[in-house]
Amino acid sequence: MAEGFKHAATRKAFELAIGGALNHINKTREKGMIQFINLMEKILGKTWDSTAYDALREIYEDPNSKWCKFTNDLFDTVDTSILKSAALNLGFEAGFNGFRKTRKLSKEMNVNIPFALLIDPTSACNLRCTGCWAAEYGYKMNLTNEELDSIVTQAEDLGIHAFLFTGGEPLVRKADLIALAEKHNHSFFQTFTNGTLIDEQFCKDLLRVKNFAPIISLEGFEDQNDDRRGQGVFEKVMHAMDLLKQHKLVFGHSICYTSKNYETVTSDEFLDMVIEKGAKFIWYFHYMPVGKNADTSLLLNPDQREYMFHRVREIRGFKGGKPIFALDFQNDGEWVGGCVAGGREYCHINANGDVEPCVFVHYSNANIRNMSLLDAFKQPIFMKYREGQPFNDNHLRPCPLLENPEILPKLVAETGAKSTDMEAPEDVNDLCMKCDPYAAEWKPRAEKLWEEEMKEREQLRAERKAKAEAKKASA
């Protein structure tokens, strides 16, 4: 009880501080953002290195910097109540209070408790896209509203307040998901979606609940997108983005990059288009050859992947690039310590209730319908993930499937995990064999890039530390 009162009081204090910072931001943007960063440093303390706060303050000391302009655009084009909800639920509840709780429990119980859960409410979809892992599941499975509510409730008790819906197409059940977000109003929800079911009413619902944001899948311009997703889909996505922008809602894009589209989806023309349409972030996902009929020709060669490594860093750099936040999950492993699956930072629950290590790794010992969420996190394959992470000290080779394909078969064999693919179960050895040539080709390039990256990071850290010390000395 005492802990509950303490949490409520801390949340209220944070809410008041956020409100004050937002009011200041509405008057003087640059000063308001610096005030907000100071607040975050006071609350988060050593969660981040002190040089990170210094780097953020440096951005807003220059009103002409790219990220200062991005922030101004964010406050001009997104409803303030949405930003406040993100700060409270995604920032305070998930990123600060929840993160501390999950880490504390993880250490006490020697089990991975994730920061976020990916959940498939349904395997149903109104499209059938080439290369989508969900297409392998079939279209007959659903988690009930009661099951979804139970999963979120159990997760919140463990400190988890970040949820993402996958599928299938989650918005086949958009009314159910809105109701779930409305009930759990201290958490933040996002949904991966093909965008074709976003309409006026859904936008009004998002504005009402405030803690739910769409992430729209897009594979390039019209020809490339519709070649994979179906004729007319691109036009529907453009309309959905217009609606979201008109209602001042925050949204971003999920992009699966392949050997065929990697240049297009990182081009100036493509980025200018989605930025003009109102997108604030892009999550890039490397193509994974999951499924018996997966096309391995879509895997990138070393030159193509190195291009992605440099290009995404350029896009989101402090200078140059584009005013949109870009994240490349396969090439950004250095920031999160390698593989984040197996409950270390996230895991996946499919529409049949199977609790899987990763959205691309369809093997499990546990189902949410016959055990608690915590017990699912204790299943053998998750414990093996915990023992083995990081699977490679070079975080440009993080995955036990793609870059270390010799590891996943051992994890499955040692734990007796079964395939959770309901349509065409794939032997783990067959799956990983498809990645063997890719892993061998990427390894020498990854070693070279990792060595260069570590030297560059050390130099940057030293420069920021020296600058902070000089600033403190002159104060």
C-alpha positions as CSV (number, residue, x, y, z in Angstrom):
1,M,0.0,0.0,0.0
2,A,2.8,2.4,1.0
3,E,4.6,1.7,-2.3
4,G,1.4,2.5,-4.2
5,F,1.0,5.9,-2.5
6,K,4.6,6.6,-3.1
7,H,4.3,5.8,-6.8
8,A,1.1,7.9,-7.2
9,A,2.8,10.9,-5.5
10,T,5.9,10.6,-7.7
11,R,3.8,10.3,-10.8
12,K,1.8,13.3,-9.8
13,A,5.0,15.3,-9.2
14,F,6.3,14.3,-12.5
15,E,3.0,15.2,-14.2
16,L,3.1,18.7,-12.7
17,A,6.7,19.1,-13.7
18,I,5.9,18.0,-17.2
19,G,3.0,20.4,-17.3
20,G,5.3,23.2,-16.2
21,A,7.9,22.3,-18.8
22,L,5.3,22.2,-21.5
23,N,4.0,25.6,-20.6
24,H,7.5,27.0,-20.7
25,I,8.1,25.3,-24.0
26,N,5.0,26.9,-25.4
27,K,6.5,30.3,-24.5
28,T,10.2,29.8,-25.1
29,R,11.0,26.5,-26.9
30,E,14.8,26.3,-26.4
31,K,14.8,27.3,-22.7
32,G,11.8,25.1,-22.1
33,M,13.5,22.0,-23.6
34,I,16.7,22.7,-21.5
35,Q,14.5,22.9,-18.4
36,F,12.9,19.6,-19.4
37,I,16.3,18.0,-19.8
38,N,17.4,19.3,-16.4
39,L,14.2,17.7,-15.0
40,M,14.9,14.4,-16.7
41,E,18.5,14.4,-15.4
42,K,17.3,15.1,-11.8
43,I,14.7,12.2,-12.0
44,L,16.6,9.6,-14.0
45,G,20.0,10.3,-12.4
46,K,22.5,7.7,-13.4
47,T,20.1,5.8,-15.7
48,W,22.0,7.7,-18.5
49,D,25.6,8.9,-18.6
50,S,25.9,12.6,-17.7
51,T,27.5,13.3,-21.1
52,A,24.2,12.2,-22.7
53,Y,22.3,15.1,-20.9
54,D,25.1,17.5,-21.9
55,A,24.7,16.4,-25.6
56,L,21.0,17.0,-25.4
57,R,21.3,20.4,-23.8
58,E,23.8,21.3,-26.6
59,I,21.2,20.6,-29.2
60,Y,18.8,23.2,-27.7
61,E,21.5,25.8,-27.2
62,D,21.5,26.3,-30.9
63,P,17.9,27.3,-32.2
64,N,19.0,26.5,-35.7
65,S,20.1,22.9,-35.1
66,K,18.3,20.1,-36.9
67,W,16.9,18.6,-33.7
68,C,15.8,21.9,-32.3
69,K,13.8,22.5,-35.5
70,F,12.5,18.9,-35.2
71,T,11.3,19.6,-31.6
72,N,9.6,22.9,-32.7
73,D,7.8,21.0,-35.5
74,L,6.8,18.3,-33.0
75,F,5.1,20.9,-30.7
76,D,3.6,22.6,-33.7
77,T,2.1,19.5,-35.3
78,V,1.2,17.1,-32.5
79,D,-1.5,17.7,-29.9
80,T,0.0,18.7,-26.6
81,S,-2.1,16.1,-24.7
82,I,-0.5,13.3,-26.8
83,L,3.0,14.6,-26.0
84,K,2.2,14.8,-22.3
85,S,0.8,11.2,-22.3
86,A,3.9,9.9,-24.0
87,A,6.1,11.7,-21.5
88,L,4.1,10.3,-18.6
89,N,3.4,6.8,-19.8
90,L,6.3,6.0,-22.1
91,G,8.8,8.2,-20.3
92,F,8.0,8.0,-16.6
93,E,6.0,4.8,-16.2
94,A,7.8,2.6,-18.8
95,G,11.2,4.3,-19.1
96,F,11.9,5.3,-15.5
97,N,9.7,3.7,-12.9
98,G,8.9,0.5,-14.8
99,F,12.4,0.0,-16.0
100,R,13.8,0.2,-12.5
101,K,11.2,-2.3,-11.3
102,T,11.8,-4.8,-14.1
103,R,15.5,-4.6,-13.6
104,K,15.2,-5.1,-9.8
105,L,12.9,-8.1,-10.2
106,S,15.1,-9.6,-13.0
107,K,18.1,-9.5,-10.7
108,E,16.2,-10.8,-7.6
109,M,14.6,-13.7,-9.5
110,N,17.4,-14.4,-12.0
111,V,14.9,-14.1,-14.9
112,N,14.6,-11.8,-17.9
113,I,11.6,-9.4,-17.5
114,P,11.3,-7.2,-20.6
115,F,10.8,-3.5,-21.0
116,A,8.2,-4.1,-23.7
117,L,5.8,-6.8,-24.9
118,L,4.9,-7.4,-28.6
119,I,1.4,-9.0,-28.7
120,D,-0.6,-10.4,-31.6
121,P,-4.3,-9.8,-30.8
122,T,-5.2,-11.7,-34.0
123,S,-3.6,-13.6,-36.9
124,A,-6.3,-12.2,-39.2
125,C,-5.2,-9.7,-41.9
126,N,-6.8,-8.0,-44.8
127,L,-3.5,-8.3,-46.8
128,R,-1.0,-11.0,-47.5
129,C,2.4,-9.4,-47.8
130,T,5.5,-11.2,-49.2
131,G,8.0,-11.9,-46.5
132,C,5.7,-11.2,-43.5
133,W,6.3,-13.6,-40.6
134,A,2.6,-13.3,-39.7
135,A,1.6,-14.8,-43.1
136,E,3.1,-18.1,-41.9
137,Y,0.6,-18.3,-38.9
138,G,-2.7,-18.6,-40.8
139,Y,-5.7,-16.5,-40.1
140,K,-7.8,-18.3,-37.5
141,M,-6.3,-17.3,-34.1
142,N,-7.2,-14.6,-31.7
143,L,-6.5,-13.6,-28.1
144,T,-9.8,-12.8,-26.3
145,N,-10.3,-9.4,-24.7
146,E,-10.1,-11.1,-21.3
147,E,-6.7,-12.7,-22.3
148,L,-5.4,-9.4,-23.6
149,D,-6.5,-7.6,-20.4
150,S,-4.9,-10.3,-18.3
151,I,-1.6,-10.1,-20.1
152,V,-1.4,-6.3,-19.7
153,T,-2.4,-6.4,-16.1
154,Q,0.2,-9.1,-15.2
155,A,2.8,-7.1,-17.2
156,E,2.0,-3.9,-15.4
157,D,2.4,-5.7,-12.0
158,L,5.9,-6.6,-13.1
159,G,6.7,-3.0,-14.2
160,I,6.1,-3.4,-17.9
161,H,4.2,-0.4,-19.4
162,A,5.2,-0.4,-23.1
163,F,3.1,-2.6,-25.4
164,L,3.2,-3.1,-29.2
165,F,0.6,-4.9,-31.2
166,T,1.6,-7.0,-34.2
167,G,-0.3,-9.5,-36.2
168,G,-1.9,-10.3,-38.5
169,E,-3.3,-6.8,-38.9
170,P,-4.1,-5.6,-35.3
171,L,-6.5,-3.0,-36.5
172,V,-8.9,-5.7,-37.6
173,R,-9.7,-5.4,-33.8
174,K,-9.2,-1.7,-33.4
175,A,-12.2,-1.2,-31.1
176,D,-10.9,-3.9,-28.7
177,L,-7.5,-2.3,-28.7
178,I,-8.7,1.2,-28.1
179,A,-10.8,-0.1,-25.1
180,L,-7.7,-1.9,-23.7
181,A,-5.6,1.3,-24.0
182,E,-8.4,3.3,-22.4
183,K,-8.6,0.9,-19.4
184,H,-4.8,0.8,-18.9
185,N,-4.2,4.5,-19.1
186,H,-0.9,4.4,-17.3
187,S,0.7,2.4,-20.1
188,F,1.6,3.3,-23.7
189,F,0.5,1.3,-26.7
190,Q,1.7,1.2,-30.2
191,T,0.5,-0.9,-33.2
192,F,2.3,-2.0,-36.3
193,T,-0.3,-1.7,-39.0
194,N,-0.6,-1.7,-42.8
195,G,-2.5,1.5,-42.5
196,T,-5.4,0.6,-44.6
197,L,-7.9,0.4,-41.7
198,I,-7.1,3.9,-40.3
199,D,-10.2,6.1,-40.7
200,E,-11.7,9.3,-39.2
201,Q,-13.3,7.6,-36.2
202,F,-10.0,5.7,-35.3
203,C,-8.2,9.1,-35.3
204,K,-10.8,10.5,-33.0
205,D,-10.4,7.5,-30.7
206,L,-6.6,7.9,-30.7
207,L,-7.0,11.6,-29.7
208,R,-9.4,10.6,-26.9
209,V,-7.3,7.9,-25.3
210,K,-4.0,9.7,-25.9
211,N,-1.8,6.6,-25.1
212,F,-1.9,4.8,-28.5
213,A,0.2,5.5,-31.6
214,P,0.3,3.7,-35.0
215,I,3.4,2.5,-36.7
216,I,2.6,2.2,-40.4
217,S,4.4,-0.4,-42.6
218,L,5.8,1.0,-45.8
219,E,8.2,-0.6,-48.3
220,G,9.0,2.3,-50.6
221,F,7.1,4.3,-53.2
222,E,4.0,3.1,-54.9
223,D,5.4,0.4,-57.2
224,Q,7.7,-1.2,-54.6
225,N,5.1,-1.0,-51.8
226,D,2.2,-2.4,-53.8
227,D,4.4,-5.1,-55.4
228,R,4.7,-6.6,-51.9
229,R,1.4,-5.5,-50.3
230,G,-1.1,-5.3,-53.1
231,Q,-2.4,-2.8,-55.6
232,G,-3.9,0.4,-54.1
233,V,-2.4,-0.1,-50.7
234,F,0.1,2.8,-51.1
235,E,-2.7,5.2,-51.9
236,K,-4.6,4.1,-48.8
237,V,-1.5,4.6,-46.6
238,M,-1.1,8.1,-48.0
239,H,-4.7,8.9,-47.0
240,A,-4.2,7.4,-43.5
241,M,-1.2,9.6,-43.0
242,D,-3.1,12.7,-44.0
243,L,-5.8,11.8,-41.5
244,L,-3.3,11.3,-38.7
245,K,-1.6,14.6,-39.5
246,Q,-4.9,16.5,-39.6
247,H,-5.8,15.2,-36.2
248,K,-2.3,16.2,-34.8
249,L,-1.5,12.6,-33.9
250,V,2.0,11.2,-33.5
251,F,2.9,8.3,-35.8
252,G,5.9,6.7,-37.5
253,H,6.8,4.0,-40.0
254,S,8.0,0.4,-39.8
255,I,10.2,-0.6,-42.8
256,C,11.5,-4.0,-43.7
257,Y,14.6,-3.3,-45.8
258,T,15.8,-5.9,-48.3
259,S,18.3,-6.2,-51.0
260,K,15.7,-4.7,-53.4
261,N,14.5,-1.7,-51.5
262,Y,17.2,-0.6,-49.1
263,E,18.3,2.4,-51.1
264,T,14.8,3.6,-51.8
265,V,13.6,3.5,-48.2
266,T,16.6,5.6,-47.1
267,S,16.6,8.0,-50.0
268,D,16.2,11.8,-49.5
269,E,13.1,11.6,-51.7
270,F,11.4,8.9,-49.7
271,L,12.2,10.5,-46.3
272,D,11.1,13.9,-47.5
273,M,7.8,12.4,-48.5
274,V,7.0,10.7,-45.1
275,I,8.3,13.8,-43.2
276,E,6.0,16.0,-45.2
277,K,3.1,13.6,-44.5
278,G,3.8,14.0,-40.7
279,A,5.9,10.9,-39.7
280,K,8.1,11.5,-36.7
281,F,10.1,8.3,-36.6
282,I,11.2,5.3,-38.7
283,W,12.0,1.8,-37.4
284,Y,14.1,-0.1,-39.9
285,F,14.0,-3.9,-39.7
286,H,16.4,-6.2,-41.5
287,Y,14.7,-8.8,-43.7
288,M,14.7,-12.2,-41.9
289,P,14.2,-15.5,-44.0
290,V,11.5,-16.9,-41.7
291,G,9.1,-19.5,-43.2
292,K,9.7,-22.5,-45.4
293,N,9.2,-20.4,-48.6
294,A,11.3,-17.4,-47.5
295,D,13.2,-15.8,-50.4
296,T,16.9,-15.6,-49.4
297,S,17.7,-13.4,-52.3
298,L,16.2,-10.5,-50.3
299,L,19.0,-10.8,-47.7
300,L,21.5,-8.0,-48.0
301,N,25.1,-8.5,-49.1
302,P,27.9,-6.9,-46.9
303,D,28.1,-3.8,-49.1
304,Q,24.4,-3.2,-48.8
305,R,24.3,-3.8,-45.1
306,E,27.3,-1.5,-44.5
307,Y,25.4,1.1,-46.6
308,M,22.5,0.8,-44.1
309,F,24.9,1.1,-41.1
310,H,26.3,4.4,-42.3
311,R,23.1,5.8,-43.9
312,V,20.8,5.5,-40.8
313,R,23.5,7.2,-38.7
314,E,23.6,10.0,-41.2
315,I,19.8,10.4,-41.3
316,R,19.6,10.8,-37.5
317,G,22.9,12.6,-37.0
318,F,23.1,15.9,-35.0
319,K,24.0,17.6,-38.3
320,G,22.8,16.8,-41.8
321,G,20.5,14.0,-42.5
322,K,16.8,14.5,-42.0
323,P,14.6,15.8,-39.2
324,I,13.1,12.3,-38.4
325,F,14.3,9.8,-35.8
326,A,15.5,6.6,-37.4
327,L,16.4,3.4,-35.7
328,D,17.9,0.3,-37.4
329,F,17.4,-2.6,-35.0
330,Q,20.0,-4.9,-36.6
331,N,22.7,-2.3,-36.8
332,D,22.0,-0.4,-33.6
333,G,22.8,-3.3,-31.3
334,E,25.7,-1.3,-29.8
335,W,23.2,1.0,-28.0
336,V,21.4,-1.8,-26.3
337,G,24.1,-4.4,-25.7
338,G,23.3,-6.8,-28.6
339,C,20.3,-9.1,-28.8
340,V,17.3,-7.8,-26.9
341,A,15.0,-10.8,-27.3
342,G,14.2,-13.7,-24.9
343,G,12.7,-11.2,-22.5
344,R,15.9,-9.2,-22.0
345,E,14.1,-6.1,-23.4
346,Y,11.2,-7.6,-25.2
347,C,9.5,-10.8,-26.3
348,H,6.5,-11.8,-28.5
349,I,3.2,-13.4,-27.7
350,N,1.4,-14.7,-30.7
351,A,-2.3,-15.0,-31.3
352,N,-2.4,-18.6,-30.1
353,G,-0.9,-17.4,-26.7
354,D,2.6,-18.9,-27.3
355,V,5.3,-16.8,-25.6
356,E,8.2,-16.6,-28.0
357,P,11.7,-15.2,-27.5
358,C,11.5,-13.0,-30.6
359,V,9.0,-12.0,-33.3
360,F,11.2,-13.8,-35.8
361,V,11.9,-16.9,-33.6
362,H,8.9,-19.1,-33.5
363,Y,9.9,-21.6,-30.9
364,S,8.5,-21.8,-27.3
365,N,7.9,-23.9,-24.2
366,A,5.2,-21.7,-22.8
367,N,1.7,-20.6,-23.5
368,I,-0.1,-17.8,-21.7
369,R,-3.3,-19.8,-21.6
370,N,-1.9,-22.3,-19.1
371,M,0.6,-20.4,-17.1
372,S,1.3,-16.9,-15.7
373,L,3.3,-14.3,-17.7
374,L,6.1,-14.5,-15.1
375,D,6.2,-18.3,-15.4
376,A,6.4,-17.9,-19.2
377,F,9.5,-15.7,-18.8
378,K,11.0,-18.6,-16.8
379,Q,10.6,-21.1,-19.6
380,P,13.7,-23.0,-20.6
381,I,14.5,-21.2,-23.9
382,F,14.2,-17.8,-22.2
383,M,16.6,-18.9,-19.5
384,K,19.0,-20.1,-22.1
385,Y,18.7,-16.7,-23.8
386,R,19.6,-15.1,-20.5
387,E,22.6,-17.3,-20.0
388,G,23.9,-16.7,-23.5
389,Q,23.3,-13.0,-24.0
390,P,25.1,-11.2,-25.6
391,F,25.5,-13.9,-28.2
392,N,28.4,-12.0,-29.6
393,D,30.6,-9.3,-28.2
394,N,30.4,-7.6,-31.6
395,H,27.0,-6.0,-31.4
396,L,26.9,-5.7,-35.1
397,R,26.4,-9.5,-35.0
398,P,23.7,-9.6,-32.3
399,C,21.2,-12.3,-33.5
400,P,21.3,-16.0,-32.7
401,L,19.5,-16.5,-36.0
402,L,20.8,-14.1,-38.6
403,E,24.5,-13.5,-37.7
404,N,25.1,-16.4,-35.3
405,P,23.0,-19.2,-36.9
406,E,24.9,-21.9,-35.1
407,I,23.4,-20.7,-31.8
408,L,19.6,-20.9,-32.2
409,P,19.5,-24.7,-33.0
410,K,21.5,-25.4,-29.8
411,L,19.0,-23.3,-27.8
412,V,16.0,-25.1,-29.2
413,A,17.6,-28.6,-28.8
414,E,18.8,-28.0,-25.3
415,T,15.4,-26.7,-24.1
416,G,13.0,-28.8,-26.1
417,A,11.2,-25.8,-27.5
418,K,8.6,-26.6,-30.1
419,S,7.8,-24.8,-33.3
420,T,4.8,-22.4,-32.8
421,D,4.1,-22.0,-36.5
422,M,0.6,-23.4,-36.8
423,E,0.6,-23.6,-40.6
424,A,4.0,-25.1,-41.6
425,P,6.3,-25.8,-38.7
426,E,9.9,-25.1,-39.7
427,D,12.8,-27.2,-38.4
428,V,15.2,-24.8,-36.7
429,N,18.2,-26.3,-38.5
430,D,16.6,-25.7,-41.9
431,L,15.8,-22.1,-40.8
432,C,19.3,-21.3,-39.7
433,M,21.0,-23.0,-42.6
434,K,19.4,-20.3,-44.8
435,C,21.5,-17.7,-42.8
436,D,24.8,-19.5,-42.9
437,P,26.2,-17.9,-46.1
438,Y,24.9,-14.5,-45.0
439,A,26.6,-14.8,-41.5
440,A,29.9,-15.9,-43.0
441,E,30.0,-13.0,-45.5
442,W,29.0,-10.4,-43.0
443,K,31.4,-11.4,-40.2
444,P,34.7,-9.9,-41.5
445,R,32.9,-6.6,-42.5
446,A,31.2,-6.5,-39.1
447,E,34.5,-6.9,-37.3
448,K,36.1,-4.0,-39.3
449,L,33.1,-1.7,-38.7
450,W,32.9,-2.6,-35.0
451,E,36.5,-1.8,-34.4
452,E,36.1,1.6,-36.1
453,E,32.9,2.3,-34.3
454,M,34.4,1.7,-30.8
455,K,37.3,4.0,-31.5
456,E,35.0,6.7,-32.7
457,R,32.7,6.4,-29.7
458,E,35.7,6.5,-27.3
459,Q,36.9,9.7,-28.9
460,L,33.5,11.3,-28.8
461,R,33.0,10.4,-25.2
462,A,36.4,12.0,-24.3
463,E,35.5,15.2,-26.3
464,R,32.2,15.5,-24.5
465,K,33.7,14.9,-21.1
466,A,36.4,17.5,-21.7
467,K,33.8,20.0,-23.0
468,A,31.6,19.5,-19.9
469,E,34.6,19.9,-17.5
470,A,35.7,23.1,-19.3
471,K,32.1,24.5,-19.1
472,K,31.9,23.6,-15.4
473,A,35.3,25.3,-14.7
474,S,34.3,28.5,-16.4
475,A,30.9,28.7,-14.6
